[in-house]
Amino acid sequence: MEKPVIDKELCTGCEICIDECPNNALEMVDDIAELVRPEDCDGKGECAEACPSEAITMEEE
């Protein structure tokens, strides 16, 4: 299954991805989005689609 990978250089800390994640798998850590509960991620990529800075890509585990 694919999981989000967050480019810390591109992440602006807007928190849109966190709001879009239906499973609360993402959280802000030091003002950067991070996948803190990968077991809760459904792999559908709502976070990546919503990211305005294109900092999130979906990649195979």
N, C-alpha and C positions, 0 to 999 in steps of 0.2 A: 504494500500500500504506500501511496505517496504521503509525504509529510512536508509541512512548510519549513523552508530554510530561509532565515532572515539575514540579509546583508546589513551588518551593523553600520557600515559606512553610508548606506543609502537610507536607512531608517531615520525618519525625522521625529519620531516619538508622538505622532498625532493620535494614536490609540484607535484609529478607525478599524484596524484588523481585530482588535480585542472586542470592540462592539459587534463586529460581524461574525465572530466565532460562536456558533450555536452551542458549543460544548465547553466553553470556558477553558480551553487548553492553553491559551496565551495569557501572558501577564507582562507588565512593564517591569524591567529590571535595569536600574541605572538609566532611566529615560529611553530605553530601547526595548522594543517588543522581543519577547523570547517565548519559545515553546517550552513551557514548564511542566505540562502534563501530556506528553506524547501519547500515552495510553488512551486519552480521552479524544484525541483528534480523529475525525471521521474521514479525513483525506479528500474531502470534496473541494477544498481550495477557496472557500468563501473569503478567507483572509487575503489570499493572493490577489483575487479579483478586485477587492476593495482598496488595496494599497495604492494610494496616489503617487508614491515615489517609486513604485515597482521594486521595492526592497525585498519582496517575498517571492520565492519560486517554490514550486512543488516538485519534490524529488523523491525518487524511490528510496526506501529505507535500506 
